[in-house]
């Protein structure tokens, strides 16, 4: 069994410094002397912030006091910029303390002030820091939303360092979601800018991330060289957190090379520093990586000790990505030790955490975020083209005035002027046609990219999640055949899990069917519903099913993929309810044309129910919600022993 994803061993290599305001000061003693003699004005607010930012890197416990002094003075002076800057540093402090709730609160307070003052630079800084929290909690969709907004702010300011930081951070998220092409693209952009700027913090991140890519490509020697460059800079600027990260990364590379002696030495150095600076997030990551290295050496007792230390931290601090990887490692160790019960328990925990981190909705949102960013850039380019065309049209009008004036002087000049005007008008028409063609091509290109992205996601769902679910079913079947003396209760439980997983695969295929279509015709929907009814007949031979479509139904109806899936799910949910709870012997599905609306009815002759004496379950609530999403109405009529009728009216405009 191998439940680790291919990037698990590198997961912690992409820890970056998201705070653009955090930096060290060359002569901190001098700055401390200056702040004591400076009068209570806005310059002292900035001094407090700079000292706090320095201590966030070098001496964490001292940072909070100076940031709070700066905030109090900024409030007293009603200095908005000083308020959000010190709130931001306080957020950095709590983030490094792994108190993500308080860190998020400080960043949100800073963002409220920035929105009131419309500070573009502040938007970039704080949005990136908010994205940091989402990264720590493995909420990658939210992280990308904030990161692309920060990138737009930096591009507006033409701040090259900020643009590089944004590229780097976006690359990190794509690494976590295993899109390595985009990872390499954005990290390369970031490193190119940082090398031009000679920015130490950015170069550390760049060398670190390049090392991670080399490590993933199994070029371990080159990866170590890249990490050592980052380590040298970290020591030079006295950034203990980044120093510990580089040490951990070097240890991972040596472990991958099977040089476990060197790997252990570097792991111990990294862990010692992280304990000293109280970096809980980094400490959990190092324990997880060290545990994996020990497990590779079959030192299972020490490996479990390290992994359990990391697990305690991840649960306490809500570090989901590290928690997922630790469960994967513990499951593999249990399997190696033939403790299949524990292996299965850890596997379930792994799946639970993984599903909470990255699900279908996240994948869709992540794709939509980048598409939105690229679309906005293209729209801006189109607007610039239109502005240029408007300028040219203005020039034409000015030339026309000159031509009409010339007509008063002489017919010859008038004729000449007319020829010039006519030629210019033809040119303008040609320019307009070219512009319209460019706009149409841009729109087609955007639609093609959206379709390609939709197909890529559906392939990923089919190849990755589908294969993993199939693997789970196979593993459960192997367990059943491998343990002949298994109790009936456990055997039934495994059968239930296998059936649930099989049903999940069917639903996944339905979802992929919808995703692969930009529009779903009535014929597509009719075919899908017929297949479902036929499957239902095979499951319940004692129930008579019928599916009728009125001849007056408008066959030209088309639906979006979301609308078509909602229609299909409503029928599926209603039929399943009739089979499971109503004990119906006859179930009818009818689709009629009712004026300009579609009328969907699901009728059974089951035992029915009294609506005044029961509460709607999840199934009926889901039907009601899907009808509302279709801009339609939902009604249900039922009585004891007289059956149940569900009616959904869908307006034609919804299609």
C-alpha positions as CSV (number, residue, x, y, z in Angstrom):
1,X,0.0,0.0,0.0
2,X,1.3,3.5,-0.9
3,X,-1.0,6.3,0.0
4,X,1.5,9.1,-0.1
5,X,1.2,11.6,-2.9
6,X,4.3,12.1,-5.0
7,X,5.2,15.4,-3.4
8,X,4.9,14.4,0.2
9,X,8.7,14.2,0.9
10,X,9.1,17.8,-0.4
11,X,6.0,19.3,1.1
12,X,7.8,21.4,3.6
13,X,10.4,22.7,1.3
14,X,8.2,25.5,0.0
15,X,7.7,27.4,3.3
16,X,8.2,31.0,2.3
17,X,8.2,34.4,4.0
18,X,4.8,36.0,3.0
19,X,5.2,39.2,5.0
20,X,6.7,41.9,2.8
21,X,7.1,44.2,5.7
22,X,9.2,41.8,7.8
23,X,12.9,42.6,7.7
24,X,16.0,42.9,9.9
25,X,17.7,46.2,10.8
26,X,21.5,46.6,10.4
27,X,22.1,48.4,13.7
28,X,19.2,47.6,16.1
29,X,21.0,49.1,19.1
30,X,21.2,52.5,17.3
31,X,17.5,52.3,16.4
32,X,16.5,51.5,20.0
33,X,18.4,54.6,21.1
34,X,16.7,56.8,18.5
35,X,13.2,55.7,19.5
36,X,13.8,56.7,23.1
37,X,14.6,60.3,22.1
38,X,12.1,60.7,19.3
39,X,9.0,62.8,20.1
40,X,5.5,61.3,20.0
41,X,4.8,61.7,16.3
42,X,4.2,59.5,13.2
43,X,7.9,58.9,12.7
44,X,8.0,57.2,16.1
45,X,5.1,55.0,15.0
46,X,7.2,53.8,12.1
47,X,10.2,53.2,14.3
48,X,8.2,51.0,16.6
49,X,7.0,49.0,13.6
50,X,10.5,48.6,12.2
51,X,11.9,47.4,15.5
52,X,9.0,44.9,15.9
53,X,9.6,43.6,12.3
54,X,13.3,43.1,13.1
55,X,12.5,41.1,16.3
56,X,9.9,39.0,14.5
57,X,12.9,37.6,12.6
58,X,15.6,37.6,15.3
59,X,14.0,37.6,18.7
60,X,10.3,36.7,18.5
61,X,9.2,37.3,22.1
62,X,10.4,41.0,21.9
63,X,8.4,41.8,18.8
64,X,4.9,41.9,20.3
65,X,5.7,44.7,22.8
66,X,7.1,47.1,20.3
67,X,4.2,46.5,17.8
68,X,1.6,47.2,20.5
69,X,3.4,50.4,21.4
70,X,3.4,51.5,17.8
71,X,-0.3,50.6,17.5
72,X,-1.3,52.6,20.6
73,X,0.6,55.7,19.4
74,X,-0.9,55.4,15.9
75,X,-4.4,55.3,17.4
76,X,-3.7,58.3,19.5
77,X,-2.4,60.3,16.5
78,X,-5.2,58.9,14.2
79,X,-2.4,57.8,11.9
80,X,-4.1,55.2,9.7
81,X,-1.0,53.9,7.9
82,X,0.8,53.4,11.2
83,X,-2.2,51.5,12.5
84,X,-2.3,48.9,9.7
85,X,1.5,48.5,9.6
86,X,1.7,47.7,13.3
87,X,-1.4,45.4,13.1
88,X,0.3,43.6,10.2
89,X,3.5,43.1,12.3
90,X,1.3,41.8,15.2
91,X,-0.3,39.4,12.7
92,X,3.3,38.3,11.7
93,X,4.1,37.7,15.3
94,X,1.0,35.5,16.0
95,X,1.6,33.6,12.7
96,X,5.1,32.7,13.8
97,X,3.7,31.6,17.2
98,X,1.3,29.4,15.2
99,X,-1.7,31.2,16.7
100,X,-3.6,31.4,13.4
101,X,-6.9,32.6,14.8
102,X,-5.3,35.7,16.4
103,X,-3.1,36.3,13.4
104,X,-6.1,36.3,11.1
105,X,-7.9,38.7,13.4
106,X,-5.0,41.2,13.3
107,X,-4.7,40.9,9.5
108,X,-8.5,41.5,9.0
109,X,-8.3,44.6,11.3
110,X,-5.4,45.9,9.2
111,X,-7.4,45.2,6.0
112,X,-10.4,47.2,7.2
113,X,-8.2,50.2,7.7
114,X,-6.5,49.8,4.3
115,X,-9.9,49.6,2.6
116,X,-10.9,52.9,4.2
117,X,-7.7,54.6,3.0
118,X,-7.5,52.8,-0.3
119,X,-3.8,52.0,0.3
120,X,-2.7,49.8,-2.7
121,X,0.6,48.8,-1.1
122,X,-1.2,47.9,2.1
123,X,-3.6,45.6,0.1
124,X,-0.7,43.7,-1.4
125,X,1.1,43.2,1.9
126,X,-1.9,42.2,4.1
127,X,-3.6,40.1,1.4
128,X,-0.4,38.0,1.1
129,X,-0.3,37.5,4.8
130,X,-3.9,36.5,4.9
131,X,-3.1,34.0,2.2
132,X,-0.3,32.7,4.4
133,X,-2.9,31.6,7.0
134,X,-4.9,29.8,4.4
135,X,-1.8,28.0,3.2
136,X,-1.0,26.8,6.8
137,X,-4.6,25.5,7.0
138,X,-4.4,23.9,3.5
139,X,-7.2,26.2,2.2
140,X,-5.6,26.6,-1.2
141,X,-8.6,28.1,-3.0
142,X,-8.9,31.0,-0.6
143,X,-5.1,31.4,-0.6
144,X,-5.0,31.8,-4.4
145,X,-7.9,34.3,-4.4
146,X,-5.9,36.6,-2.1
147,X,-2.6,36.0,-3.9
148,X,-3.9,37.0,-7.3
149,X,-5.5,40.1,-5.8
150,X,-2.1,41.0,-4.2
151,X,-0.4,40.4,-7.5
152,X,-2.7,42.9,-9.2
153,X,-2.0,45.5,-6.5
154,X,1.8,45.0,-7.0
155,X,1.5,45.2,-10.7
156,X,-0.4,48.4,-10.3
157,X,2.4,49.8,-8.2
158,X,5.1,48.3,-10.6
159,X,6.8,47.0,-7.4
160,X,9.2,44.4,-8.8
161,X,10.0,42.9,-5.4
162,X,6.3,42.6,-4.5
163,X,5.6,41.0,-7.9
164,X,8.4,38.5,-7.4
165,X,7.0,37.7,-3.9
166,X,3.5,37.1,-5.3
167,X,4.9,34.9,-8.1
168,X,6.8,32.9,-5.6
169,X,3.8,32.4,-3.3
170,X,1.5,31.4,-6.2
171,X,4.1,28.8,-7.3
172,X,4.0,27.4,-3.7
173,X,0.3,26.8,-3.8
174,X,0.4,25.2,-7.2
175,X,3.2,22.9,-5.8
176,X,0.9,21.8,-3.0
177,X,-1.9,21.0,-5.4
178,X,0.6,19.1,-7.6
179,X,0.4,21.3,-10.7
180,X,4.2,21.2,-11.4
181,X,4.2,23.0,-14.7
182,X,2.6,26.1,-13.1
183,X,4.9,25.7,-10.1
184,X,8.0,25.9,-12.2
185,X,6.6,28.8,-14.3
186,X,5.8,31.0,-11.3
187,X,8.9,30.1,-9.3
188,X,11.2,30.8,-12.3
189,X,9.6,34.2,-12.8
190,X,10.1,35.0,-9.1
191,X,13.8,34.0,-9.0
192,X,14.6,35.9,-12.1
193,X,13.3,39.1,-10.6
194,X,14.9,38.5,-7.1
195,X,18.3,37.9,-8.7
196,X,18.1,41.2,-10.6
197,X,17.1,43.0,-7.4
198,X,19.7,41.2,-5.2
199,X,17.0,40.7,-2.5
200,X,18.2,38.4,0.3
201,X,14.8,37.3,1.5
202,X,13.6,36.6,-2.0
203,X,16.8,34.8,-2.9
204,X,16.5,32.5,0.1
205,X,13.0,31.5,-1.1
206,X,14.1,31.2,-4.6
207,X,17.1,28.9,-3.8
208,X,14.8,26.9,-1.5
209,X,12.1,26.4,-4.1
210,X,14.6,25.6,-6.9
211,X,16.1,23.0,-4.6
212,X,12.7,21.5,-4.0
213,X,12.1,21.1,-7.7
214,X,15.6,19.5,-8.2
215,X,14.8,17.2,-5.2
216,X,11.5,16.2,-6.9
217,X,13.5,15.4,-10.0
218,X,15.9,13.2,-7.9
219,X,18.8,15.5,-8.6
220,X,19.7,15.4,-4.9
221,X,23.3,16.8,-5.2
222,X,22.2,19.8,-7.1
223,X,19.3,20.3,-4.7
224,X,21.7,20.3,-1.7
225,X,23.9,23.0,-3.4
226,X,20.8,25.2,-3.9
227,X,19.7,24.7,-0.3
228,X,23.2,25.6,1.0
229,X,23.1,28.9,-0.9
230,X,19.8,29.7,0.9
231,X,21.3,28.5,4.3
232,X,24.3,30.8,3.8
233,X,22.1,33.9,3.2
234,X,19.8,32.9,6.2
235,X,22.8,32.9,8.5
236,X,24.1,36.1,7.1
237,X,20.8,38.0,7.9
238,X,20.3,36.0,11.1
239,X,16.9,34.6,10.1
240,X,16.6,31.6,12.4
241,X,13.4,30.4,11.0
242,X,14.7,30.2,7.4
243,X,17.9,28.8,8.6
244,X,16.0,25.9,10.2
245,X,14.0,25.4,7.0
246,X,17.1,25.1,4.9
247,X,18.7,22.6,7.4
248,X,15.5,20.5,7.2
249,X,15.5,20.6,3.4
250,X,19.2,19.5,3.3
251,X,18.4,16.7,5.6
252,X,15.5,15.5,3.3
253,X,17.9,15.6,0.3
254,X,20.5,13.5,2.1
255,X,17.7,11.1,3.2
256,X,16.6,10.7,-0.4
257,X,20.2,9.9,-1.3
258,X,20.2,7.2,1.4
259,X,22.9,9.0,3.3
260,X,21.0,8.7,6.6
261,X,23.8,9.6,8.9
262,X,24.1,13.1,7.5
263,X,20.4,13.4,7.2
264,X,19.9,12.7,10.9
265,X,22.5,15.3,11.9
266,X,20.8,18.0,9.8
267,X,17.3,17.0,11.1
268,X,18.5,17.4,14.7
269,X,20.0,20.8,14.0
270,X,16.8,22.0,12.4
271,X,14.6,20.6,15.2
272,X,16.8,22.3,17.9
273,X,16.4,25.7,16.2
274,X,12.7,25.4,15.7
275,X,12.2,24.4,19.4
276,X,14.3,27.4,20.4
277,X,12.3,29.9,18.3
278,X,9.0,28.1,19.1
279,X,8.1,27.5,15.4
280,X,5.3,25.0,15.9
281,X,4.4,24.7,12.2
282,X,8.0,24.1,11.1
283,X,8.6,21.7,14.1
284,X,5.6,19.6,13.1
285,X,7.0,19.4,9.5
286,X,10.5,18.4,10.7
287,X,9.1,15.7,13.0
288,X,7.1,14.3,10.0
289,X,10.1,14.3,7.7
290,X,12.5,12.9,10.3
291,X,9.9,10.1,11.0
292,X,9.7,9.2,7.3
293,X,13.5,9.1,7.1
294,X,13.7,6.7,10.1
295,X,10.9,4.6,8.7
296,X,12.9,4.2,5.4
297,X,15.7,2.8,7.6
298,X,13.2,0.4,9.2
299,X,13.7,2.1,12.6
300,X,10.0,1.9,13.2
301,X,10.0,2.6,17.0
302,X,11.9,5.9,16.6
303,X,10.0,6.8,13.5
304,X,6.6,6.4,15.3
305,X,8.0,8.5,18.2
306,X,8.8,11.4,15.9
307,X,5.6,11.1,13.9
308,X,3.5,11.1,17.0
309,X,5.3,14.2,18.3
310,X,4.4,16.0,15.0
311,X,0.8,14.7,15.2
312,X,0.2,16.2,18.6
313,X,1.3,19.7,17.2
314,X,-0.7,19.4,14.0
315,X,-3.9,18.6,15.9
316,X,-3.4,21.3,18.5
317,X,-2.5,24.0,15.9
318,X,-4.8,22.8,13.0
319,X,-1.8,22.2,10.6
320,X,-3.8,20.0,8.2
321,X,-1.2,19.3,5.4
322,X,1.4,18.0,7.9
323,X,-1.4,16.0,9.7
324,X,-2.4,14.3,6.4
325,X,1.2,13.3,5.7
326,X,1.8,11.9,9.2
327,X,-1.2,9.7,9.0
328,X,0.1,8.4,5.6
329,X,3.4,7.6,7.2
330,X,1.9,5.9,10.3
331,X,-0.3,3.8,8.0
332,X,2.6,2.6,6.0
333,X,4.6,1.7,9.1
334,X,1.7,-0.3,10.5
335,X,1.4,-2.2,7.3
336,X,5.1,-2.9,7.3
337,X,4.7,-4.3,10.8
338,X,1.7,-6.4,9.7
339,X,-0.6,-4.5,12.0
340,X,-3.4,-4.1,9.4
341,X,-6.0,-3.0,11.8
342,X,-4.0,0.1,12.7
343,X,-3.0,0.6,9.1
344,X,-6.7,0.7,8.1
345,X,-7.4,3.2,11.0
346,X,-4.6,5.5,9.9
347,X,-5.7,5.2,6.3
348,X,-9.2,6.3,7.2
349,X,-7.8,9.4,9.1
350,X,-5.6,10.1,6.1
351,X,-8.6,10.0,3.7
352,X,-10.7,12.2,6.0
353,X,-8.0,14.9,6.3
354,X,-7.2,14.7,2.5
355,X,-10.9,15.1,1.6
356,X,-11.1,18.2,3.8
357,X,-8.1,19.8,2.2
358,X,-8.7,19.3,-1.5
359,X,-12.1,18.4,-2.9
360,X,-13.8,18.9,-6.3
361,X,-15.1,22.4,-5.4
362,X,-11.6,23.5,-4.4
363,X,-10.2,22.3,-7.7
364,X,-12.9,24.2,-9.6
365,X,-12.4,27.4,-7.6
366,X,-8.6,27.2,-8.0
367,X,-9.0,26.9,-11.8
368,X,-11.5,29.7,-11.8
369,X,-9.2,32.1,-9.8
370,X,-6.4,32.0,-12.4
371,X,-8.7,32.1,-15.3
372,X,-10.3,35.2,-13.8
373,X,-6.9,36.8,-13.4
374,X,-5.9,36.1,-17.0
375,X,-9.3,37.2,-18.3
376,X,-9.1,40.5,-16.5
377,X,-5.6,41.1,-18.0
378,X,-7.0,40.5,-21.5
379,X,-10.0,42.8,-20.9
380,X,-7.5,45.5,-19.9
381,X,-5.6,45.0,-23.1
382,X,-8.9,45.3,-25.1
383,X,-9.8,48.5,-23.3
384,X,-6.4,50.0,-24.2
385,X,-7.0,49.0,-27.8
386,X,-10.4,50.7,-27.7
387,X,-8.8,53.8,-26.2
388,X,-6.3,54.0,-29.1
389,X,-9.1,53.5,-31.6
390,X,-11.0,56.4,-30.0
391,X,-8.0,58.6,-30.3
392,X,-7.7,57.8,-34.0
393,X,-11.4,58.5,-34.5
394,X,-10.8,61.9,-32.9
395,X,-8.0,62.6,-35.2
396,X,-10.2,61.7,-38.2
397,X,-12.9,64.2,-37.0
398,X,-10.2,66.9,-36.8
399,X,-9.1,66.2,-40.3
400,X,-12.7,66.3,-41.5
401,X,-13.0,69.9,-40.1
402,X,-9.9,70.9,-42.0
403,X,-11.3,69.3,-45.2
404,X,-14.7,71.1,-44.9
405,X,-12.9,74.4,-44.3
406,X,-10.8,73.9,-47.4
407,X,-14.0,73.4,-49.5
408,X,-14.9,77.0,-48.9
409,X,-11.6,78.1,-50.5
410,X,-11.6,76.1,-53.7
411,X,-13.4,73.3,-55.4
412,X,-10.1,71.7,-56.3
413,X,-9.0,71.7,-52.7
414,X,-12.5,70.4,-51.8
415,X,-12.2,67.5,-54.1
416,X,-8.7,66.7,-52.8
417,X,-10.1,66.9,-49.3
418,X,-12.9,64.6,-50.1
419,X,-10.5,62.0,-51.5
420,X,-8.4,62.2,-48.3
421,X,-11.5,61.9,-46.1
422,X,-12.8,58.9,-48.1
423,X,-9.5,57.1,-47.9
424,X,-9.2,57.8,-44.2
425,X,-12.8,56.5,-43.6
426,X,-12.0,53.2,-45.4
427,X,-8.9,52.9,-43.3
428,X,-10.9,53.4,-40.1
429,X,-13.4,50.8,-41.2
430,X,-10.5,48.4,-41.8
431,X,-9.1,49.2,-38.4
432,X,-12.5,48.6,-36.8
433,X,-12.9,45.3,-38.5
434,X,-9.4,44.3,-37.3
435,X,-10.2,45.3,-33.8
436,X,-13.5,43.4,-33.9
437,X,-11.6,40.3,-35.2
438,X,-9.0,40.6,-32.4
439,X,-11.8,40.9,-29.8
440,X,-13.6,37.8,-31.2
441,X,-10.4,35.8,-31.3
442,X,-9.6,36.8,-27.7
443,X,-13.0,35.7,-26.6
444,X,-12.7,32.4,-28.5
445,X,-9.2,31.8,-27.0
446,X,-10.6,32.4,-23.5
447,X,-13.5,30.0,-24.0
448,X,-11.0,27.4,-25.4
449,X,-8.8,27.8,-22.3
450,X,-11.8,27.4,-20.0
451,X,-12.8,24.2,-21.9
452,X,-9.3,22.9,-21.7
453,X,-9.2,23.5,-18.0
454,X,-12.5,21.8,-17.6
455,X,-11.3,18.8,-19.5
456,X,-8.0,18.7,-17.5
457,X,-9.9,18.8,-14.2
458,X,-12.2,15.9,-15.4
459,X,-9.2,13.9,-16.5
460,X,-7.5,14.5,-13.1
461,X,-10.7,13.5,-11.3
462,X,-11.0,10.3,-13.4
463,X,-7.3,9.4,-13.3
464,X,-6.4,10.4,-9.7
465,X,-9.5,10.2,-7.5
466,X,-11.2,7.5,-9.6
467,X,-8.1,5.3,-9.5
468,X,-7.7,5.9,-5.8
469,X,-11.3,4.9,-5.1
470,X,-10.8,1.8,-7.2
471,X,-7.7,1.0,-5.3
472,X,-9.7,1.3,-2.0
473,X,-12.3,-1.2,-3.3
474,X,-9.5,-3.6,-4.4
475,X,-7.8,-3.2,-1.0
476,X,-11.0,-4.0,0.9
477,X,-11.7,-7.1,-1.3
478,X,-8.1,-8.3,-0.7
479,X,-8.7,-7.9,3.0
480,X,-11.8,-10.0,2.8
481,X,-10.1,-12.8,0.9
482,X,-6.9,-12.5,2.9
483,X,-8.7,-13.1,6.3
484,X,-10.9,-16.1,6.0
485,X,-11.8,-16.1,9.7
486,X,-13.0,-12.5,9.7
487,X,-16.0,-11.9,11.8
488,X,-19.4,-11.3,10.1
489,X,-19.7,-7.9,11.6
490,X,-16.3,-6.8,10.2
491,X,-17.0,-8.5,6.9
492,X,-20.4,-6.6,6.6
493,X,-18.6,-3.4,7.5
494,X,-16.1,-3.9,4.7
495,X,-18.9,-4.7,2.3
496,X,-20.6,-1.5,3.3
497,X,-17.4,0.5,2.7
498,X,-16.9,-1.1,-0.6
499,X,-20.5,-0.4,-1.7
500,X,-20.2,3.2,-0.5
501,X,-17.0,3.6,-2.5
502,X,-18.5,2.0,-5.6
503,X,-21.4,4.4,-5.4
504,X,-19.0,7.3,-5.0
505,X,-17.3,6.2,-8.3
506,X,-20.7,6.2,-10.0
507,X,-21.4,9.8,-8.7
508,X,-17.9,10.9,-9.8
509,X,-18.6,9.6,-13.3
510,X,-21.9,11.5,-13.4
511,X,-20.0,14.7,-12.3
512,X,-17.3,14.1,-15.0
513,X,-20.1,13.6,-17.6
514,X,-21.5,17.0,-16.7
515,X,-18.1,18.8,-16.5
516,X,-17.1,17.5,-20.0
517,X,-20.1,19.5,-21.5
518,X,-20.4,23.2,-21.7
519,X,-24.1,22.6,-22.5
520,X,-26.4,19.6,-21.9
521,X,-29.1,19.1,-24.4
522,X,-32.5,17.6,-23.6
523,X,-31.5,14.5,-25.5
524,X,-28.3,14.1,-23.3
525,X,-30.4,14.5,-20.1
526,X,-33.0,12.0,-21.4
527,X,-30.4,9.4,-22.1
528,X,-28.8,9.8,-18.7
529,X,-32.1,9.6,-16.8
530,X,-33.1,6.5,-18.8
531,X,-29.8,4.8,-17.8
532,X,-30.5,5.6,-14.2
533,X,-34.0,4.2,-14.4
534,X,-32.7,1.0,-16.0
535,X,-30.1,0.6,-13.2
536,X,-32.9,1.2,-10.6
537,X,-34.9,-1.6,-12.3
538,X,-32.0,-4.0,-12.0
539,X,-31.6,-3.2,-8.2
540,X,-35.4,-3.6,-7.3
541,X,-37.1,-6.2,-9.4
542,X,-40.3,-5.9,-7.4
543,X,-40.8,-2.3,-8.4
544,X,-42.3,-1.2,-11.7
545,X,-40.6,2.0,-13.2
546,X,-41.8,4.2,-16.0
547,X,-40.3,7.2,-17.6
548,X,-42.5,9.4,-19.8
549,X,-41.8,12.6,-21.8
550,X,-44.7,14.5,-23.2
551,X,-44.7,15.0,-27.0
552,X,-45.2,18.8,-26.5
553,X,-42.0,19.2,-24.6
554,X,-39.6,21.6,-26.3
555,X,-36.7,19.4,-27.5
556,X,-34.6,22.5,-28.1
557,X,-34.2,23.1,-24.3
558,X,-30.5,23.2,-23.4
559,X,-29.0,23.5,-20.0
560,X,-25.6,24.4,-18.5
561,X,-23.7,21.5,-17.0
562,X,-24.7,22.7,-13.5
563,X,-28.4,23.0,-14.4
564,X,-28.4,19.6,-16.2
565,X,-26.7,17.9,-13.1
566,X,-29.3,19.6,-10.8
567,X,-32.2,18.1,-13.0
568,X,-30.6,14.7,-12.9
569,X,-29.9,14.8,-9.2
570,X,-33.5,15.8,-8.4
571,X,-34.8,12.7,-10.2
572,X,-32.1,10.5,-8.7
573,X,-32.9,11.7,-5.1
574,X,-36.6,11.4,-5.5
575,X,-36.5,7.8,-7.0
576,X,-34.1,6.7,-4.3
577,X,-36.4,8.1,-1.6
578,X,-39.3,6.2,-3.1
579,X,-37.4,2.9,-3.2
580,X,-35.8,3.2,0.3
581,X,-38.6,4.7,2.4
582,X,-41.9,4.6,0.6
583,X,-41.9,0.9,-0.1
584,X,-43.5,1.7,-3.5
585,X,-44.3,-0.9,-6.0
586,X,-44.8,1.6,-8.9
587,X,-42.7,4.7,-9.6
588,X,-43.3,7.1,-12.4
589,X,-41.1,9.9,-13.8
590,X,-42.9,12.4,-16.1
591,X,-41.7,15.5,-17.9
592,X,-44.3,17.8,-19.4
593,X,-44.5,21.2,-21.1
594,X,-46.5,23.6,-19.0
595,X,-46.9,26.8,-21.0
596,X,-43.4,28.2,-21.0
597,X,-42.1,26.0,-18.2
598,X,-40.9,22.5,-17.8
599,X,-42.9,20.4,-15.3
600,X,-41.1,17.5,-13.7
601,X,-43.1,14.9,-11.6
602,X,-42.0,11.9,-9.6
603,X,-45.0,9.8,-8.5
604,X,-45.0,6.7,-6.3
605,X,-47.8,4.6,-4.8
606,X,-45.9,4.0,-1.5
607,X,-47.0,4.4,2.0
608,X,-46.7,8.2,1.9
609,X,-46.4,10.3,5.0
610,X,-48.1,13.2,6.9
611,X,-46.1,16.3,6.3
612,X,-47.3,17.8,9.6
613,X,-45.8,15.0,11.6
614,X,-42.4,14.6,10.0
615,X,-39.4,16.8,9.3
616,X,-37.8,17.0,5.9
617,X,-34.5,15.0,5.7
618,X,-31.4,15.8,3.7
619,X,-32.8,14.3,0.6
620,X,-35.9,16.5,0.3
621,X,-33.9,19.6,1.4
622,X,-31.4,18.8,-1.4
623,X,-34.2,18.6,-3.9
624,X,-35.7,21.9,-2.7
625,X,-32.2,23.6,-2.9
626,X,-31.6,22.3,-6.4
627,X,-35.0,23.5,-7.6
628,X,-34.2,26.9,-6.2
629,X,-30.8,26.9,-8.0
630,X,-32.8,26.2,-11.2
631,X,-34.9,29.3,-10.4
632,X,-37.9,26.9,-10.2
633,X,-40.4,25.9,-7.6
634,X,-40.8,22.7,-5.6
635,X,-44.0,21.2,-4.1
636,X,-44.6,17.8,-2.5
637,X,-48.0,16.2,-1.8
638,X,-48.3,13.0,0.2
639,X,-50.7,11.2,2.6
640,X,-50.6,8.0,4.5
641,X,-51.0,5.0,2.2
642,X,-51.8,7.1,-0.8
643,X,-48.4,7.7,-2.2
644,X,-46.2,10.7,-2.8
645,X,-45.9,13.2,-5.7
646,X,-43.0,15.6,-6.1
647,X,-43.4,18.4,-8.6
648,X,-40.7,20.8,-9.8
649,X,-41.5,23.6,-12.2
650,X,-38.6,24.9,-14.1
651,X,-39.0,28.2,-16.1
652,X,-37.7,28.2,-19.7
653,X,-35.5,31.2,-19.0
654,X,-33.5,29.1,-16.6
655,X,-32.1,27.2,-19.5
